[in-house]
Amino acid sequence: MSETEQPPAITRELLEQDGLRAYFARHHPDVEVLDDATLRASRDRMLADAPDGVNPDGGVFVFAYGSLIWNRSPGPMQT
């Protein structure tokens, strides 16, 4: 990657093509990037090890606050 190359825009197409993981793997070869099967196995172990009653429906709750994901550098409201 050149010093001026920008990371790809996060789009539906990029995510559908696993482009973000591929981009990260190319630009950070020293970091192990896990494949889908390994990630699924890790998730399944985590859910199996959860204390009783944590999530009786067996699903996974995902919290994401959009503005923190898409605009990671808002200025301070007060200093």
KELUM-190376 format. One record per residue: chain; x, y, z of N, C-alpha, C in turn; residue number from 1. Coordinates in Angstrom, 3 decimals. Each point is the difference from the previous one (the first is absolute). Layout:
(atom A (X Y Z) (X Y Z) (X Y Z) NUM)
...
***
This chain:
(atom A (0.853 -1.173 0.000) (-0.853 1.173 0.000) (0.893 1.227 0.000) 1)
(atom A (-0.283 0.935 -0.871) (0.766 1.233 -0.013) (-0.438 0.877 1.163) 2)
(atom A (0.829 0.980 0.327) (-0.310 0.889 1.120) (-1.264 0.810 -0.250) 3)
(atom A (-0.367 0.222 -1.265) (-1.165 0.835 -0.307) (-1.258 -0.813 -0.284) 4)
(atom A (0.116 -1.316 -0.042) (-1.172 -0.834 -0.283) (-0.993 0.081 1.153) 5)
(atom A (-1.250 0.193 -0.344) (-1.062 0.083 0.997) (-0.652 -1.372 0.173) 6)
(atom A (-0.464 -0.318 1.201) (-0.746 -1.250 0.190) (-1.267 0.022 -0.847) 7)
(atom A (-0.523 -1.163 -0.345) (-1.210 -0.035 -0.828) (-1.206 0.526 0.770) 8)
(atom A (-0.944 0.553 -0.742) (-1.270 0.408 0.606) (-0.754 -1.261 0.404) 9)
(atom A (-0.613 0.023 1.168) (-0.765 -1.160 0.456) (-1.370 0.050 -0.656) 10)
(atom A (-0.199 -0.891 -0.941) (-1.258 -0.077 -0.741) (-0.581 -1.397 0.150) 11)
(atom A (-1.249 -0.143 -0.389) (-0.631 -1.322 0.017) (0.801 -0.976 -0.861) 12)
(atom A (0.422 0.451 -1.169) (0.746 -0.870 -0.914) (1.328 -0.440 0.619) 13)
(atom A (0.696 0.937 0.645) (1.273 -0.345 0.629) (-0.204 -1.071 1.065) 14)
(atom A (-1.040 0.162 0.811) (-0.270 -0.974 1.057) (-0.446 -1.339 -0.572) 15)
(atom A (-0.845 0.023 -1.040) (-0.459 -1.251 -0.617) (1.152 -0.779 -0.617) 16)
(atom A (1.016 0.702 -0.486) (1.143 -0.651 -0.644) (1.141 -0.280 0.984) 17)
(atom A (-0.245 0.244 1.292) (1.011 -0.196 1.041) (1.229 0.870 -0.244) 18)
(atom A (-0.222 1.143 -0.628) (1.096 0.882 -0.365) (0.704 0.660 1.167) 19)
(atom A (-0.717 0.268 1.070) (0.627 0.653 1.150) (1.010 -0.931 0.668) 20)
(atom A (-0.375 -1.253 0.152) (0.930 -0.976 0.595) (1.197 -0.207 -0.928) 21)
(atom A (-0.246 -0.057 -1.300) (1.094 -0.166 -0.955) (0.938 1.207 0.028) 22)
(atom A (-0.567 1.198 0.054) (0.807 1.222 0.077) (0.870 -0.025 1.259) 23)
(atom A (-0.616 -0.317 1.133) (0.743 -0.041 1.262) (1.130 -1.028 -0.081) 24)
(atom A (-0.293 -1.176 -0.529) (1.013 -1.057 -0.093) (1.170 0.430 -0.882) 25)
(atom A (-0.290 0.685 -1.106) (1.071 0.465 -0.893) (0.888 1.029 0.680) 26)
(atom A (-0.585 0.881 0.777) (0.752 1.120 0.557) (0.511 -0.240 1.417) 27)
(atom A (-0.360 -1.138 0.567) (0.489 -0.360 1.337) (0.382 -1.483 0.007) 28)
(atom A (1.015 -0.366 -0.795) (0.355 -1.421 -0.123) (0.498 -0.617 1.303) 29)
(atom A (0.373 0.823 0.965) (0.489 -0.518 1.278) (-1.129 -0.371 0.956) 30)
(atom A (-1.253 0.311 -0.371) (-1.154 -0.287 0.850) (-0.777 -1.172 -0.598) 31)
(atom A (-0.294 -0.996 0.824) (-0.784 -1.139 -0.481) (-1.450 0.430 -0.209) 32)
(atom A (-0.508 -0.221 -1.207) (-1.397 0.307 -0.319) (-0.749 -1.329 -0.029) 33)
(atom A (-0.978 -0.131 0.874) (-0.717 -1.268 0.137) (-1.010 -0.196 -1.122) 34)
(atom A (-0.157 -1.262 -0.421) (-0.990 -0.311 -1.029) (-1.376 -0.177 0.640) 35)
(atom A (-1.029 -0.111 -0.844) (-1.375 -0.097 0.494) (-0.205 -1.188 0.937) 36)
(atom A (0.564 -1.146 -0.346) (-0.201 -1.199 0.823) (0.588 0.191 1.401) 37)
(atom A (1.167 0.608 0.080) (0.630 0.241 1.298) (-0.801 1.008 0.813) 38)
(atom A (-0.493 1.045 -0.660) (-0.823 0.993 0.698) (-1.302 -0.615 0.505) 39)
(atom A (-0.629 -0.841 -0.824) (-1.241 -0.667 0.428) (0.252 -0.904 1.204) 40)
(atom A (1.085 -0.757 -0.052) (0.328 -0.900 1.112) (0.247 0.798 1.280) 41)
(atom A (0.673 1.127 -0.116) (0.243 0.854 1.162) (-1.311 0.539 0.559) 42)
(atom A (-0.880 0.446 -0.876) (-1.312 0.503 0.436) (-0.794 -1.096 0.690) 43)
(atom A (0.007 -1.190 -0.588) (-0.760 -1.111 0.580) (0.528 -0.378 1.383) 44)
(atom A (1.335 0.007 0.171) (0.589 -0.287 1.318) (-0.390 1.067 1.013) 45)
(atom A (0.032 1.272 -0.427) (-0.356 1.090 0.902) (-1.444 -0.139 0.465) 46)
(atom A (-0.909 -0.301 -0.930) (-1.408 -0.142 0.366) (-0.224 -1.220 0.884) 47)
(atom A (0.710 -1.087 -0.282) (-0.151 -1.212 0.811) (0.511 0.221 1.424) 48)
(atom A (1.007 0.860 0.150) (0.586 0.260 1.314) (-0.705 1.114 0.771) 49)
(atom A (-0.981 0.645 -0.607) (-0.701 1.104 0.676) (-0.776 -0.537 1.194) 50)
(atom A (-0.058 0.777 1.076) (-0.773 -0.437 1.173) (-1.474 -0.188 -0.358) 51)
(atom A (-0.659 -0.889 0.713) (-1.427 -0.241 -0.229) (-0.783 1.299 0.136) 52)
(atom A (-0.961 0.177 -0.887) (-0.879 1.158 0.072) (0.529 1.257 -0.658) 53)
(atom A (1.248 -0.019 -0.466) (0.542 1.198 -0.638) (-0.798 0.345 -1.241) 54)
(atom A (-0.276 -0.982 -0.814) (-0.798 0.227 -1.196) (-0.840 -1.236 -0.249) 55)
(atom A (-1.175 -0.070 0.614) (-0.813 -1.213 -0.089) (-0.466 -0.340 -1.412) 56)
(atom A (-0.016 0.980 -0.907) (-0.422 -0.271 -1.379) (1.118 -0.603 -0.835) 57)
(atom A (1.215 0.025 0.496) (1.124 -0.586 -0.718) (0.580 0.875 -1.085) 58)
(atom A (-0.502 1.206 -0.160) (0.523 0.905 -1.018) (1.168 0.820 0.520) 59)
(atom A (0.457 0.893 -0.839) (1.104 0.879 0.345) (-0.484 1.434 -0.125) 60)
(atom A (0.216 0.794 1.041) (-0.340 1.414 -0.057) (1.202 0.762 -0.542) 61)
(atom A (-0.236 0.855 -0.969) (1.063 0.825 -0.565) (-0.376 1.454 0.226) 62)
(atom A (0.884 0.732 0.633) (-0.233 1.423 0.205) (0.944 0.764 -0.905) 63)
(atom A (-0.540 0.914 -0.744) (0.825 0.876 -0.832) (-0.665 1.358 -0.048) 64)
(atom A (0.758 1.007 0.245) (-0.520 1.357 -0.055) (0.529 0.612 -1.280) 65)
(atom A (-0.887 0.220 -0.952) (0.377 0.401 -1.351) (0.990 1.133 -0.109) 66)
(atom A (-0.220 1.080 0.733) (0.899 1.135 -0.176) (1.407 -0.312 0.492) 67)
(atom A (0.141 -0.902 0.954) (1.335 -0.379 0.450) (0.694 -0.883 -1.026) 68)
(atom A (-0.773 -0.774 -0.743) (0.581 -0.854 -1.025) (0.392 0.823 -1.224) 69)
(atom A (-0.886 0.844 -0.460) (0.217 0.706 -1.263) (0.705 1.334 0.171) 70)
(atom A (-0.082 0.626 1.151) (0.675 1.269 0.243) (0.772 -0.148 1.299) 71)
(atom A (1.170 -0.585 -0.101) (0.749 -0.369 1.194) (0.698 1.178 0.673) 72)
(atom A (-0.033 1.166 -0.600) (0.763 1.094 0.598) (-0.829 1.265 0.206) 73)
(atom A (-1.127 -0.100 0.690) (-0.751 1.224 0.278) (0.775 0.864 0.992) 74)
(atom A (-0.154 1.295 -0.138) (0.683 0.913 0.913) (-0.643 -0.028 1.372) 75)
(atom A (0.718 0.464 1.015) (-0.575 0.019 1.347) (-1.149 0.992 0.092) 76)
(atom A (-1.013 -0.337 0.779) (-1.127 0.902 0.196) (0.390 1.128 0.941) 77)
(atom A (0.928 -0.296 0.908) (0.384 0.997 0.988) (1.422 -0.290 0.451) 78)
(atom A (0.776 1.045 0.226) (1.365 -0.197 0.498) (0.189 0.747 1.297) 79)
***
